[in-house]
């Protein structure tokens, strides 16, 4: 079973209202069989917190703050109870959603077979990434929520927020698959939120805003980014897979081959001479 207490201004506690609670309140009867909790994840800050829960059967529920549609329900209403995520979201939902009965009418089919999910961002600029598949090496990535700096990296290649799950792409529009992990910082504003994605082939992808201290490593002017941005598009924050080259992780053998030409002695000479 899940219980909660504390601040509840945006329906954070999932108990059906927005009243703060000083004693534990029942959220849901998860805990047996296919409803066992596989993952519980949150993101947010002083402007609101968003929540997701993934069951062992691959069913996804979200609730809490929803200012940018990060809950994936096809609206931006705060949601005070856990609601299952559908690809098309819900129509005719109440504002706020205080029960499963006024969540509206779902469409597009339930999002099932969810392998992993992450709620990210902060200070009201949250977004959600979801992988659907059977393993770390066999899944497809979707995202919804805040997109002011291409956080969702979807095929539309724009900064429009999305309140339903969209396919995540990288570079010029290749669908992102086989995702192992996704992470982001909270940021004190939307322009300080960046993210990193790791795939099962150990490739890393970086995106969202870069303000000098994010994964790209420097300010985001067009000239400075040409070396690291394979698309050479000024102001384009889509996921890219060379954001940290050549300082990304590598094996010793790769280091000798790429940087030192495969010669251990040259490595010693260069280091000594410097």
Secondary structure as a PSIPRED ss2 file (coil, helix, strand):
# PSIPRED VFORMAT (PSIPRED V4.0)

   1 X C   1.000  0.000  0.000
   2 X E   0.000  0.000  1.000
   3 X E   0.000  0.000  1.000
   4 X E   0.000  0.000  1.000
   5 X E   0.000  0.000  1.000
   6 X E   0.000  0.000  1.000
   7 X C   1.000  0.000  0.000
   8 X C   1.000  0.000  0.000
   9 X C   1.000  0.000  0.000
  10 X C   1.000  0.000  0.000
  11 X C   1.000  0.000  0.000
  12 X C   1.000  0.000  0.000
  13 X C   1.000  0.000  0.000
  14 X C   1.000  0.000  0.000
  15 X C   1.000  0.000  0.000
  16 X C   1.000  0.000  0.000
  17 X C   1.000  0.000  0.000
  18 X C   1.000  0.000  0.000
  19 X C   1.000  0.000  0.000
  20 X C   1.000  0.000  0.000
  21 X E   0.000  0.000  1.000
  22 X E   0.000  0.000  1.000
  23 X E   0.000  0.000  1.000
  24 X E   0.000  0.000  1.000
  25 X E   0.000  0.000  1.000
  26 X E   0.000  0.000  1.000
  27 X E   0.000  0.000  1.000
  28 X E   0.000  0.000  1.000
  29 X C   1.000  0.000  0.000
  30 X C   1.000  0.000  0.000
  31 X C   1.000  0.000  0.000
  32 X C   1.000  0.000  0.000
  33 X H   0.000  1.000  0.000
  34 X H   0.000  1.000  0.000
  35 X H   0.000  1.000  0.000
  36 X C   1.000  0.000  0.000
  37 X E   0.000  0.000  1.000
  38 X E   0.000  0.000  1.000
  39 X E   0.000  0.000  1.000
  40 X E   0.000  0.000  1.000
  41 X E   0.000  0.000  1.000
  42 X E   0.000  0.000  1.000
  43 X E   0.000  0.000  1.000
  44 X E   0.000  0.000  1.000
  45 X E   0.000  0.000  1.000
  46 X C   1.000  0.000  0.000
  47 X C   1.000  0.000  0.000
  48 X E   0.000  0.000  1.000
  49 X E   0.000  0.000  1.000
  50 X E   0.000  0.000  1.000
  51 X E   0.000  0.000  1.000
  52 X E   0.000  0.000  1.000
  53 X E   0.000  0.000  1.000
  54 X E   0.000  0.000  1.000
  55 X E   0.000  0.000  1.000
  56 X C   1.000  0.000  0.000
  57 X C   1.000  0.000  0.000
  58 X C   1.000  0.000  0.000
  59 X C   1.000  0.000  0.000
  60 X E   0.000  0.000  1.000
  61 X E   0.000  0.000  1.000
  62 X E   0.000  0.000  1.000
  63 X E   0.000  0.000  1.000
  64 X E   0.000  0.000  1.000
  65 X C   1.000  0.000  0.000
  66 X C   1.000  0.000  0.000
  67 X C   1.000  0.000  0.000
  68 X C   1.000  0.000  0.000
  69 X C   1.000  0.000  0.000
  70 X C   1.000  0.000  0.000
  71 X C   1.000  0.000  0.000
  72 X C   1.000  0.000  0.000
  73 X C   1.000  0.000  0.000
  74 X C   1.000  0.000  0.000
  75 X C   1.000  0.000  0.000
  76 X C   1.000  0.000  0.000
  77 X C   1.000  0.000  0.000
  78 X C   1.000  0.000  0.000
  79 X E   0.000  0.000  1.000
  80 X E   0.000  0.000  1.000
  81 X E   0.000  0.000  1.000
  82 X E   0.000  0.000  1.000
  83 X E   0.000  0.000  1.000
  84 X E   0.000  0.000  1.000
  85 X C   1.000  0.000  0.000
  86 X E   0.000  0.000  1.000
  87 X C   1.000  0.000  0.000
  88 X C   1.000  0.000  0.000
  89 X C   1.000  0.000  0.000
  90 X E   0.000  0.000  1.000
  91 X E   0.000  0.000  1.000
  92 X C   1.000  0.000  0.000
  93 X C   1.000  0.000  0.000
  94 X C   1.000  0.000  0.000
  95 X C   1.000  0.000  0.000
  96 X C   1.000  0.000  0.000
  97 X E   0.000  0.000  1.000
  98 X C   1.000  0.000  0.000
  99 X C   1.000  0.000  0.000
 100 X H   0.000  1.000  0.000
 101 X H   0.000  1.000  0.000
 102 X H   0.000  1.000  0.000
 103 X C   1.000  0.000  0.000
 104 X C   1.000  0.000  0.000
 105 X E   0.000  0.000  1.000
 106 X E   0.000  0.000  1.000
 107 X C   1.000  0.000  0.000
 108 X C   1.000  0.000  0.000
 109 X C   1.000  0.000  0.000
 110 X E   0.000  0.000  1.000
 111 X C   1.000  0.000  0.000
 112 X C   1.000  0.000  0.000
 113 X C   1.000  0.000  0.000
 114 X E   0.000  0.000  1.000
 115 X E   0.000  0.000  1.000
 116 X E   0.000  0.000  1.000
 117 X E   0.000  0.000  1.000
 118 X E   0.000  0.000  1.000
 119 X E   0.000  0.000  1.000
 120 X E   0.000  0.000  1.000
 121 X E   0.000  0.000  1.000
 122 X E   0.000  0.000  1.000
 123 X C   1.000  0.000  0.000
 124 X C   1.000  0.000  0.000
 125 X E   0.000  0.000  1.000
 126 X E   0.000  0.000  1.000
 127 X E   0.000  0.000  1.000
 128 X E   0.000  0.000  1.000
 129 X E   0.000  0.000  1.000
 130 X E   0.000  0.000  1.000
 131 X E   0.000  0.000  1.000
 132 X E   0.000  0.000  1.000
 133 X E   0.000  0.000  1.000
 134 X E   0.000  0.000  1.000
 135 X E   0.000  0.000  1.000
 136 X C   1.000  0.000  0.000
 137 X C   1.000  0.000  0.000
 138 X E   0.000  0.000  1.000
 139 X E   0.000  0.000  1.000
 140 X E   0.000  0.000  1.000
 141 X E   0.000  0.000  1.000
 142 X E   0.000  0.000  1.000
 143 X E   0.000  0.000  1.000
 144 X E   0.000  0.000  1.000
 145 X E   0.000  0.000  1.000
 146 X C   1.000  0.000  0.000
 147 X C   1.000  0.000  0.000
 148 X C   1.000  0.000  0.000
 149 X C   1.000  0.000  0.000
 150 X C   1.000  0.000  0.000
 151 X C   1.000  0.000  0.000
 152 X C   1.000  0.000  0.000
 153 X C   1.000  0.000  0.000
 154 X E   0.000  0.000  1.000
 155 X C   1.000  0.000  0.000
 156 X C   1.000  0.000  0.000
 157 X C   1.000  0.000  0.000
 158 X C   1.000  0.000  0.000
 159 X C   1.000  0.000  0.000
 160 X C   1.000  0.000  0.000
 161 X C   1.000  0.000  0.000
 162 X E   0.000  0.000  1.000
 163 X E   0.000  0.000  1.000
 164 X E   0.000  0.000  1.000
 165 X E   0.000  0.000  1.000
 166 X E   0.000  0.000  1.000
 167 X E   0.000  0.000  1.000
 168 X E   0.000  0.000  1.000
 169 X E   0.000  0.000  1.000
 170 X E   0.000  0.000  1.000
 171 X C   1.000  0.000  0.000
 172 X C   1.000  0.000  0.000
 173 X C   1.000  0.000  0.000
 174 X E   0.000  0.000  1.000
 175 X E   0.000  0.000  1.000
 176 X C   1.000  0.000  0.000
 177 X E   0.000  0.000  1.000
 178 X C   1.000  0.000  0.000
 179 X E   0.000  0.000  1.000
 180 X E   0.000  0.000  1.000
 181 X E   0.000  0.000  1.000
 182 X E   0.000  0.000  1.000
 183 X E   0.000  0.000  1.000
 184 X E   0.000  0.000  1.000
 185 X C   1.000  0.000  0.000
 186 X C   1.000  0.000  0.000
 187 X C   1.000  0.000  0.000
 188 X C   1.000  0.000  0.000
 189 X C   1.000  0.000  0.000
 190 X H   0.000  1.000  0.000
 191 X H   0.000  1.000  0.000
 192 X H   0.000  1.000  0.000
 193 X C   1.000  0.000  0.000
 194 X E   0.000  0.000  1.000
 195 X E   0.000  0.000  1.000
 196 X E   0.000  0.000  1.000
 197 X E   0.000  0.000  1.000
 198 X E   0.000  0.000  1.000
 199 X E   0.000  0.000  1.000
 200 X C   1.000  0.000  0.000
 201 X C   1.000  0.000  0.000
 202 X C   1.000  0.000  0.000
 203 X C   1.000  0.000  0.000
 204 X E   0.000  0.000  1.000
 205 X E   0.000  0.000  1.000
 206 X E   0.000  0.000  1.000
 207 X E   0.000  0.000  1.000
 208 X E   0.000  0.000  1.000
 209 X C   1.000  0.000  0.000
 210 X C   1.000  0.000  0.000
 211 X C   1.000  0.000  0.000
 212 X C   1.000  0.000  0.000
 213 X C   1.000  0.000  0.000
 214 X C   1.000  0.000  0.000
 215 X C   1.000  0.000  0.000
 216 X C   1.000  0.000  0.000
 217 X C   1.000  0.000  0.000
 218 X C   1.000  0.000  0.000
 219 X C   1.000  0.000  0.000
 220 X C   1.000  0.000  0.000
 221 X C   1.000  0.000  0.000
 222 X H   0.000  1.000  0.000
 223 X H   0.000  1.000  0.000
 224 X H   0.000  1.000  0.000
 225 X H   0.000  1.000  0.000
 226 X C   1.000  0.000  0.000
 227 X C   1.000  0.000  0.000
 228 X C   1.000  0.000  0.000
 229 X C   1.000  0.000  0.000
 230 X C   1.000  0.000  0.000
 231 X C   1.000  0.000  0.000
 232 X C   1.000  0.000  0.000
 233 X C   1.000  0.000  0.000
 234 X C   1.000  0.000  0.000
 235 X C   1.000  0.000  0.000
 236 X C   1.000  0.000  0.000
 237 X C   1.000  0.000  0.000
 238 X C   1.000  0.000  0.000
 239 X C   1.000  0.000  0.000
 240 X E   0.000  0.000  1.000
 241 X C   1.000  0.000  0.000
 242 X C   1.000  0.000  0.000
 243 X C   1.000  0.000  0.000
 244 X C   1.000  0.000  0.000
 245 X C   1.000  0.000  0.000
 246 X C   1.000  0.000  0.000
 247 X C   1.000  0.000  0.000
 248 X C   1.000  0.000  0.000
 249 X C   1.000  0.000  0.000
 250 X C   1.000  0.000  0.000
 251 X C   1.000  0.000  0.000
 252 X H   0.000  1.000  0.000
 253 X H   0.000  1.000  0.000
 254 X H   0.000  1.000  0.000
 255 X H   0.000  1.000  0.000
 256 X H   0.000  1.000  0.000
 257 X H   0.000  1.000  0.000
 258 X H   0.000  1.000  0.000
 259 X C   1.000  0.000  0.000
 260 X C   1.000  0.000  0.000
 261 X C   1.000  0.000  0.000
 262 X C   1.000  0.000  0.000
 263 X C   1.000  0.000  0.000
 264 X H   0.000  1.000  0.000
 265 X H   0.000  1.000  0.000
 266 X H   0.000  1.000  0.000
 267 X H   0.000  1.000  0.000
 268 X H   0.000  1.000  0.000
 269 X H   0.000  1.000  0.000
 270 X H   0.000  1.000  0.000
 271 X H   0.000  1.000  0.000
 272 X H   0.000  1.000  0.000
 273 X H   0.000  1.000  0.000
 274 X C   1.000  0.000  0.000
